[in-house]
Amino acid sequence: MSENEGIKYTWPPTEEQMEDVAVSALNRSQDKDVKVLVYWDNPTIMIFDPFHYAQTKYVNKKYDCHERTVEVIIGEID
């Protein structure tokens, strides 16, 4: 069982939670510019370079990290 399994996250995510997703996405990808989608009802699944989005509320933020960027998109539900 993963450490996040069974945890309910409140909507909208906090700035710290958004940053955690950004750091995790940068660590999982070698790309210079990273775009990641996470649905808050199951935040352990990261979708890189998304092209399809569910009908739900979204928050997004772009971060610069050294010479890389990461765009974090978090949807409320999938």
C-alpha positions in Angstrom: 0.0 0.0 0.0 1.4 3.4 -1.0 1.8 6.1 1.6 -0.8 8.3 -0.1 -3.4 5.5 -0.6 -6.6 6.2 1.2 -5.8 9.8 1.9 -8.4 12.4 0.9 -7.0 15.6 -0.3 -9.0 18.8 0.1 -9.7 21.0 -2.9 -8.1 23.2 -4.0 -4.5 22.0 -3.4 -2.3 24.3 -1.4 0.8 26.0 -2.8 3.0 23.5 -1.0 1.1 20.6 -2.5 1.5 22.1 -6.0 5.2 22.5 -5.4 5.4 18.9 -4.3 3.9 17.7 -7.5 6.3 20.0 -9.5 9.3 18.6 -7.8 8.1 15.0 -8.2 7.4 15.6 -11.9 10.9 17.1 -12.5 12.5 14.1 -10.7 10.6 11.6 -12.9 11.3 13.3 -16.2 14.5 14.2 -18.0 12.8 16.7 -20.3 13.8 20.3 -20.2 10.2 21.5 -20.2 7.8 19.3 -18.3 4.0 19.4 -18.4 2.1 17.1 -15.9 -1.5 16.5 -15.1 -2.7 15.1 -11.8 -6.3 14.5 -10.7 -6.8 15.3 -7.0 -9.0 12.3 -6.4 -6.0 10.1 -7.2 -2.9 12.3 -7.0 -0.4 9.4 -7.1 -0.9 9.1 -10.9 1.0 11.6 -13.0 0.1 12.1 -16.7 2.9 13.6 -18.6 2.2 15.7 -21.8 -1.6 15.4 -21.4 -3.8 15.9 -24.4 -7.2 14.9 -22.9 -8.8 16.6 -19.9 -11.9 15.6 -17.9 -14.8 18.0 -17.4 -13.8 19.4 -13.9 -12.2 22.3 -12.2 -8.5 22.9 -12.7 -5.7 24.9 -11.1 -2.4 25.3 -12.9 0.9 26.9 -12.2 4.3 27.0 -14.0 7.5 26.8 -12.1 11.1 27.6 -13.2 13.8 25.4 -11.8 17.4 26.2 -12.9 17.2 25.8 -16.7 14.0 23.7 -16.7 10.3 24.5 -16.4 7.4 22.4 -15.1 3.8 23.2 -15.7 1.5 21.6 -13.1 -2.1 21.1 -13.9 -4.3 19.6 -11.1 -7.9 18.6 -11.8 -10.4 18.2 -9.0 -11.8 14.9 -10.2 -11.2 12.5 -13.1 
